Amino acid sequence: MTVDDAKQLEEELARARAEIVRVRGELDRLRARKIVRLALKVASFAKPAYQLVRGGRPTGTSSRVATTPEVVPTVLDRGVVERRADIVVCVHNAPDDVERCLASILAWTDLSRHRVIIVDDGSDAPTADAMVQFARAHDVALVRHEAARGYTVAASAGIAQGEAPFAVLLNSDTIVTEGWLDRMLDVVAEDNRVAVVGPWSNAASWQSVPELTDENGAWKVNELAEGETPDDVAAMVRTASPLRPDIALVNGFCYLLRRSAYDHVGGLDTERFPRGYGEEDDLSLRLRAAGYRLRVADDAYVHHAKSRSFTPEGRARIVETSKQVLRDKHGADVVRAAVTTLQTDLGLTRARTSASLRILRAREQDALPTDALAHGPRIAWVQPHLEQVGGIRRTIMMTNRMRAWGADTVIVTPEGRASTWLPIESEVLSVHEAAA
């Protein structure tokens, strides 16, 4: 075989592999639609029967049940009445991060109700030995893979090991804080259509606070301020009036799942995403297609140190490959639509900005006296409108920040029309009112 023949054969093989991935994705979509139709047929019989058992009269079904799992009687979902979770921590070396993660779980989790499941995915001897000792000392479950099989395989094994109505996939490089799990369970408890919940973090893409991106447009890793702890930030984020916004894709660093929904859509795709990066987006997309909702617990915070199980270069390669597999499986349009929703959703933007402002205010009040600018001139920011664009967002956040410092600030627009997509603490005046 000549060099040209070998090259041609390699190209044909690559095209064949790509076609296999595409066909598998199409089959998955067809299979998911078939499963949903079958489930709805079963539910159409189950609900009248359930009502008869309860002593009521069967009622007709509405067109809404064709697109949501509302047809399942709430009382039959254990997750609504039983607030228990299996906390699945997948480990592959990085023992210092793992130690901090597990210590935080012990400090801030009621382990009389919840269960920790560690999956050691082929760690070296020092980490493996430490996991055995921790499991014995604290009576937690330990699953050991002698050779690394990949994050998604490990996560799937951990979920299968549990039996609680909820499961949390928690990265081993996280630090949980007071009330982290109870606040996420509050969200799923109020609506049985909610299948996934995630908290805010310092480094979790669209769930990052206070900043999303750095000056180069890359995802921001928000470092703790000097002398600050993750618990301090959690206290800043906490609010008595959480908004609990819907979100198109939940970051997988801390991913609370309703087990019944997870089983309904077939669990994690360990075949296409064995090493992680993309597996949670795939699951999120399948859950939303089945009619479930994904939300942010905007009064909860979990610190994320970012994975040290991969080198930055290795992580970048896996991420790029996973993105393409995700597009092949679900279709580029579906993935693009989810990203667009993340960028433009007003509820998510409002909740994230509110949390970010709570953090910034708390930090700045520690750094400055509250009346630092109280005796200065009145400051007016003039803008053509207050619609949802980047420059307007910065204006509103800056005026809110200056108000926290004690400054007398106003925003001036041609007609004095305020915006509702972000909280504004300054007065909004029209040009005529400002000139009066």
C-alpha positions as CSV (number, residue, x, y, z in Angstrom):
1,M,0.0,0.0,0.0
2,T,1.4,3.4,-1.0
3,V,1.5,6.4,1.3
4,D,-1.3,8.0,-0.8
5,D,-3.4,4.9,-0.4
6,A,-2.9,4.9,3.3
7,K,-3.8,8.5,3.6
8,Q,-7.0,8.0,1.6
9,L,-8.0,5.0,3.7
10,E,-7.4,7.1,6.9
11,E,-9.6,9.9,5.5
12,E,-12.4,7.4,4.6
13,L,-12.2,5.9,8.1
14,A,-12.5,9.4,9.7
15,R,-15.6,10.1,7.5
16,A,-17.1,6.7,8.5
17,R,-16.6,7.4,12.2
18,A,-18.2,10.8,11.9
19,E,-21.2,9.3,10.1
20,I,-21.5,6.7,12.8
21,V,-21.6,9.4,15.5
22,R,-24.2,11.3,13.4
23,V,-26.4,8.3,12.9
24,R,-26.2,7.4,16.6
25,G,-27.3,10.9,17.5
26,E,-30.3,10.6,15.2
27,L,-31.2,7.3,16.7
28,D,-31.0,8.7,20.2
29,R,-33.4,11.5,19.2
30,L,-35.8,9.1,17.7
31,R,-35.6,6.8,20.7
32,A,-36.1,9.7,23.1
33,R,-39.3,10.8,21.3
34,K,-40.6,7.2,21.3
35,I,-39.9,6.8,25.0
36,V,-41.7,10.1,25.8
37,R,-44.7,9.0,23.7
38,L,-44.8,5.6,25.4
39,A,-44.6,7.3,28.9
40,L,-47.4,9.6,28.1
41,K,-49.6,6.8,27.0
42,V,-48.9,4.9,30.2
43,A,-49.5,8.1,32.2
44,S,-52.9,8.7,30.5
45,F,-54.0,5.4,31.9
46,A,-52.2,5.8,35.3
47,K,-53.7,9.1,36.2
48,P,-57.4,8.2,36.0
49,A,-56.6,4.9,37.9
50,Y,-54.7,6.9,40.6
51,Q,-57.7,9.2,40.9
52,L,-60.1,6.4,41.3
53,V,-58.0,4.8,44.0
54,R,-57.9,8.1,45.8
55,G,-61.7,8.3,45.6
56,G,-62.0,11.0,42.9
57,R,-63.4,11.0,39.5
58,P,-61.2,10.6,36.4
59,T,-60.7,13.8,34.5
60,G,-59.9,14.3,30.8
61,T,-56.3,15.0,29.9
62,S,-55.3,18.4,28.5
63,S,-52.9,19.2,25.6
64,R,-50.3,20.3,28.2
65,V,-49.5,16.8,29.3
66,A,-48.0,16.0,25.9
67,T,-44.9,18.1,26.7
68,T,-44.3,18.0,30.4
69,P,-44.1,15.2,33.1
70,E,-46.8,16.9,35.1
71,V,-49.0,13.9,34.5
72,V,-47.1,11.9,37.1
73,P,-48.9,12.3,40.5
74,T,-46.7,14.3,42.8
75,V,-47.1,11.9,45.7
76,L,-45.6,9.1,43.7
77,D,-42.3,11.0,43.3
78,R,-40.3,10.2,46.4
79,G,-38.1,13.3,45.9
80,V,-40.9,15.6,46.8
81,V,-41.5,14.2,50.2
82,E,-38.1,12.7,51.0
83,R,-35.2,15.1,51.2
84,R,-32.3,12.6,50.9
85,A,-29.4,12.7,48.5
86,D,-26.4,10.6,47.5
87,I,-23.4,12.8,47.2
88,V,-21.1,11.3,44.5
89,V,-17.5,12.4,44.6
90,C,-15.4,11.1,41.7
91,V,-11.6,11.1,42.6
92,H,-8.6,10.8,40.4
93,N,-5.4,11.9,42.3
94,A,-5.1,15.6,43.4
95,P,-5.3,14.5,47.1
96,D,-5.0,18.0,48.6
97,D,-8.1,19.1,46.7
98,V,-10.0,15.9,47.6
99,E,-9.1,16.4,51.3
100,R,-10.5,19.9,51.3
101,C,-13.7,18.8,49.5
102,L,-14.4,15.9,51.8
103,A,-13.7,18.0,54.9
104,S,-16.2,20.7,53.8
105,I,-18.8,18.0,53.2
106,L,-18.3,16.7,56.7
107,A,-18.6,20.2,58.1
108,W,-21.7,21.4,56.3
109,T,-23.8,18.3,55.4
110,D,-26.2,16.3,57.6
111,L,-24.8,12.8,57.0
112,S,-27.5,11.2,59.1
113,R,-29.8,12.0,56.1
114,H,-27.4,12.1,53.2
115,R,-24.8,9.6,52.1
116,V,-21.4,10.1,50.6
117,I,-20.3,7.8,47.8
118,I,-16.6,8.1,46.7
119,V,-15.6,6.7,43.4
120,D,-11.8,6.3,43.1
121,D,-11.2,6.2,39.4
122,G,-7.7,4.7,39.2
123,S,-5.9,7.1,41.6
124,D,-2.2,6.5,42.5
125,A,-1.4,4.7,45.8
126,P,-1.2,7.8,48.1
127,T,-4.7,9.0,47.1
128,A,-6.2,5.5,46.9
129,D,-4.9,4.7,50.5
130,A,-6.3,8.1,51.8
131,M,-9.7,7.2,50.3
132,V,-9.8,3.8,52.0
133,Q,-8.9,5.4,55.4
134,F,-11.5,8.2,55.0
135,A,-14.2,5.7,54.0
136,R,-13.4,3.6,57.1
137,A,-13.2,6.5,59.4
138,H,-16.5,8.1,58.3
139,D,-18.6,5.1,57.2
140,V,-19.0,6.3,53.6
141,A,-19.3,4.1,50.5
142,L,-16.2,3.6,48.4
143,V,-16.1,2.3,44.8
144,R,-12.6,1.6,43.4
145,H,-11.6,1.3,39.7
146,E,-8.1,-0.1,39.5
147,A,-7.5,1.7,36.2
148,A,-8.9,5.1,35.3
149,R,-12.1,4.6,33.2
150,G,-13.1,8.3,32.9
151,Y,-15.1,10.7,34.9
152,T,-18.5,9.9,33.3
153,V,-18.1,6.2,33.8
154,A,-17.1,6.9,37.4
155,A,-20.1,9.2,38.0
156,S,-22.5,6.7,36.5
157,A,-21.1,4.0,38.8
158,G,-21.5,6.3,41.8
159,I,-25.1,7.1,41.0
160,A,-25.9,3.4,40.5
161,Q,-24.4,2.7,43.9
162,G,-27.0,4.9,45.6
163,E,-30.7,4.7,46.2
164,A,-31.8,8.1,47.5
165,P,-34.4,10.1,45.5
166,F,-31.7,12.7,44.7
167,A,-28.0,12.5,43.7
168,V,-25.4,15.2,43.6
169,L,-22.4,14.9,41.3
170,L,-19.8,16.9,43.2
171,N,-16.4,17.6,41.7
172,S,-13.5,16.6,44.0
173,D,-12.0,20.1,43.7
174,T,-14.9,21.9,45.3
175,I,-15.5,23.3,48.7
176,V,-19.1,23.3,49.9
177,T,-20.5,25.8,52.3
178,E,-23.2,26.1,55.0
179,G,-26.7,25.1,53.7
180,W,-25.4,24.2,50.3
181,L,-27.5,21.0,49.9
182,D,-30.6,22.1,51.7
183,R,-30.9,25.2,49.6
184,M,-30.7,23.1,46.4
185,L,-33.2,20.7,47.7
186,D,-35.6,23.6,48.4
187,V,-35.6,24.2,44.7
188,V,-36.5,20.7,43.6
189,A,-39.0,20.3,46.4
190,E,-41.2,23.2,45.2
191,D,-41.7,21.8,41.7
192,N,-41.6,18.2,40.6
193,R,-40.8,19.2,37.1
194,V,-37.4,20.4,38.2
195,A,-34.8,17.7,37.5
196,V,-31.5,19.5,38.0
197,V,-30.2,22.3,40.2
198,G,-26.9,24.0,40.5
199,P,-25.5,26.7,42.8
200,W,-23.4,29.8,42.1
201,S,-19.7,29.5,42.2
202,N,-16.5,31.4,41.6
203,A,-15.7,29.4,38.5
204,A,-18.7,27.7,36.8
205,S,-19.2,29.4,33.4
206,W,-22.7,30.9,33.4
207,Q,-23.1,30.3,37.2
208,S,-20.0,32.3,38.0
209,V,-20.2,35.3,40.4
210,P,-19.3,38.1,40.6
211,E,-17.7,38.2,37.1
212,L,-18.4,35.9,34.2
213,T,-15.4,36.6,31.9
214,D,-12.0,38.1,32.2
215,E,-10.6,41.0,30.0
216,N,-9.8,38.5,27.2
217,G,-13.3,37.1,27.1
218,A,-12.3,33.7,28.7
219,W,-14.4,32.3,31.6
220,K,-13.4,34.1,34.8
221,V,-11.9,32.3,37.8
222,N,-13.0,34.7,40.6
223,E,-10.3,34.5,43.2
224,L,-11.2,35.0,46.9
225,A,-10.3,38.4,48.3
226,E,-7.4,38.6,50.8
227,G,-8.5,36.9,54.1
228,E,-11.8,35.7,52.6
229,T,-13.1,32.1,52.8
230,P,-15.7,30.3,50.6
231,D,-18.1,30.5,53.6
232,D,-17.7,34.3,53.6
233,V,-18.8,34.5,49.9
234,A,-21.7,32.1,50.7
235,A,-22.9,34.5,53.4
236,M,-22.7,37.4,50.9
237,V,-24.7,35.4,48.3
238,R,-27.4,34.3,50.7
239,T,-30.8,36.0,50.3
240,A,-34.1,35.7,52.0
241,S,-35.9,36.1,48.6
242,P,-34.2,33.8,46.1
243,L,-35.3,34.1,42.5
244,R,-34.4,30.4,41.5
245,P,-34.1,31.2,37.8
246,D,-34.4,28.6,35.0
247,I,-31.2,27.8,33.2
248,A,-30.6,26.0,29.8
249,L,-27.5,24.1,30.9
250,V,-26.3,23.5,34.4
251,N,-22.5,23.3,35.0
252,G,-21.5,19.9,36.1
253,F,-19.1,20.9,39.0
254,C,-22.1,20.6,41.4
255,Y,-25.1,18.9,39.8
256,L,-28.1,17.9,41.8
257,L,-30.3,15.4,40.0
258,R,-33.7,14.0,40.6
259,R,-33.2,10.3,40.3
260,S,-36.6,9.6,38.7
261,A,-35.9,12.1,35.9
262,Y,-32.3,10.7,35.5
263,D,-33.7,7.2,35.1
264,H,-36.4,8.5,32.8
265,V,-34.0,9.8,30.1
266,G,-31.5,6.9,30.4
267,G,-28.7,8.4,32.7
268,L,-25.3,9.6,31.6
269,D,-23.9,8.8,28.1
270,T,-20.8,6.9,29.1
271,E,-20.1,5.8,25.5
272,R,-19.8,9.2,23.9
273,F,-18.5,11.2,26.9
274,P,-16.4,8.7,28.9
275,R,-13.9,11.2,30.2
276,G,-16.3,14.0,31.1
277,Y,-16.6,17.5,29.7
278,G,-19.9,17.6,27.8
279,E,-21.7,14.8,29.7
280,E,-23.7,17.1,31.9
281,D,-24.7,19.3,28.9
282,D,-25.9,16.2,27.0
283,L,-27.9,15.2,30.1
284,S,-29.3,18.7,30.5
285,L,-30.4,18.8,26.9
286,R,-32.1,15.4,27.1
287,L,-33.9,16.4,30.3
288,R,-35.2,19.6,28.8
289,A,-36.3,17.8,25.7
290,A,-38.3,15.4,27.9
291,G,-40.1,18.4,29.5
292,Y,-38.1,18.8,32.7
293,R,-36.8,22.1,34.1
294,L,-33.2,23.1,35.2
295,R,-32.7,25.8,37.8
296,V,-30.1,27.7,39.8
297,A,-30.3,27.8,43.6
298,D,-29.3,31.5,43.7
299,D,-29.0,31.5,47.5
300,A,-26.4,28.7,47.5
301,Y,-22.6,28.9,46.8
302,V,-20.0,26.2,46.2
303,H,-16.3,27.1,45.7
304,H,-14.6,25.5,42.7
305,A,-10.8,25.3,42.5
306,K,-10.9,24.0,38.9
307,S,-9.7,20.5,38.1
308,R,-6.1,19.4,38.5
309,S,-6.8,15.9,37.3
310,F,-6.0,17.2,33.8
311,T,-3.3,19.5,32.4
312,P,-4.7,22.7,30.8
313,E,-3.7,21.3,27.4
314,G,-5.3,17.9,28.0
315,R,-8.4,19.6,29.2
316,A,-8.6,21.8,26.1
317,R,-8.4,18.8,23.8
318,I,-11.1,16.9,25.6
319,V,-13.4,19.9,25.7
320,E,-13.1,20.6,22.0
321,T,-13.7,16.9,21.2
322,S,-16.7,16.8,23.5
323,K,-18.2,20.0,22.0
324,Q,-18.2,18.3,18.5
325,V,-19.7,15.1,19.8
326,L,-22.4,17.1,21.5
327,R,-23.2,18.9,18.3
328,D,-23.2,15.7,16.3
329,K,-25.6,14.0,18.8
330,H,-28.1,16.8,19.4
331,G,-27.6,18.9,16.3
332,A,-25.7,22.2,16.1
333,D,-28.9,24.2,16.1
334,V,-30.1,22.7,19.4
335,V,-26.8,23.4,21.1
336,R,-26.6,26.9,19.7
337,A,-30.1,27.6,20.9
338,A,-29.2,26.5,24.4
339,V,-26.1,28.8,24.5
340,T,-28.2,31.7,23.1
341,T,-30.7,31.2,25.9
342,L,-27.9,31.3,28.5
343,Q,-26.7,34.6,27.0
344,T,-30.1,36.3,26.8
345,D,-32.3,34.9,29.5
346,L,-33.5,37.9,31.6
347,G,-34.3,35.8,34.7
348,L,-30.8,34.3,34.9
349,T,-29.2,37.6,34.2
350,R,-31.2,39.3,36.9
351,A,-30.4,36.6,39.5
352,R,-26.7,36.5,38.7
353,T,-26.4,40.3,38.8
354,S,-28.2,40.5,42.1
355,A,-25.8,37.9,43.6
356,S,-22.8,39.6,42.1
357,L,-23.9,42.9,43.6
358,R,-24.3,41.4,47.0
359,I,-20.7,40.1,46.8
360,L,-19.3,43.4,45.5
361,R,-21.2,45.5,48.1
362,A,-20.0,43.3,51.0
363,R,-16.4,43.5,49.8
364,E,-16.5,47.2,49.2
365,Q,-18.1,48.0,52.5
366,D,-15.3,46.2,54.2
367,A,-12.7,48.2,52.2
368,L,-14.3,51.6,52.4
369,P,-16.3,53.6,54.9
370,T,-20.0,53.6,53.9
371,D,-20.0,57.4,53.5
372,A,-16.7,57.5,51.5
373,L,-18.3,59.5,48.7
374,A,-21.2,60.9,50.6
375,H,-20.0,64.5,50.5
376,G,-18.9,64.6,46.9
377,P,-20.7,66.0,43.9
378,R,-23.8,64.4,42.4
379,I,-22.8,62.0,39.7
380,A,-25.0,61.4,36.6
381,W,-24.5,58.7,34.1
382,V,-26.1,59.6,30.7
383,Q,-27.2,56.7,28.4
384,P,-29.4,56.5,25.3
385,H,-31.4,53.7,26.8
386,L,-31.3,50.9,29.5
387,E,-31.8,47.9,27.3
388,Q,-29.9,44.6,27.8
389,V,-26.4,45.1,26.4
390,G,-23.0,44.9,27.9
391,G,-22.3,48.6,28.2
392,I,-25.6,49.3,30.0
393,R,-25.0,46.4,32.3
394,R,-21.7,47.9,33.4
395,T,-23.3,51.3,33.9
396,I,-26.0,49.9,36.2
397,M,-23.5,47.9,38.2
398,M,-21.2,50.8,38.6
399,T,-23.9,53.2,39.7
400,N,-25.1,50.5,42.2
401,R,-21.6,50.1,43.4
402,M,-21.1,53.8,43.9
403,R,-24.4,54.0,45.8
404,A,-23.0,51.4,48.2
405,W,-20.0,53.8,48.7
406,G,-22.5,56.6,49.7
407,A,-22.3,58.5,46.4
408,D,-25.3,60.5,45.1
409,T,-25.8,58.9,41.6
410,V,-28.5,59.2,39.0
411,I,-28.9,57.7,35.5
412,V,-30.2,60.0,32.8
413,T,-31.9,58.7,29.6
414,P,-33.9,60.6,27.0
415,E,-37.3,59.6,28.4
416,G,-36.3,58.6,32.0
417,R,-37.5,55.0,31.4
418,A,-36.1,52.5,33.9
419,S,-35.3,48.9,33.1
420,T,-36.6,45.8,34.9
421,W,-34.0,43.3,33.7
422,L,-31.5,44.4,36.3
423,P,-32.1,46.0,39.8
424,I,-31.3,49.7,39.7
425,E,-30.7,51.5,43.0
426,S,-30.1,54.9,41.5
427,E,-32.9,57.3,40.4
428,V,-33.6,57.3,36.7
429,L,-34.3,60.7,35.3
430,S,-35.3,62.0,31.9
431,V,-33.2,64.7,30.2
432,H,-35.8,67.4,31.1
433,E,-36.0,66.3,34.7
434,A,-32.2,66.3,35.0
435,A,-32.0,69.8,33.5
436,A,-34.7,71.2,35.8
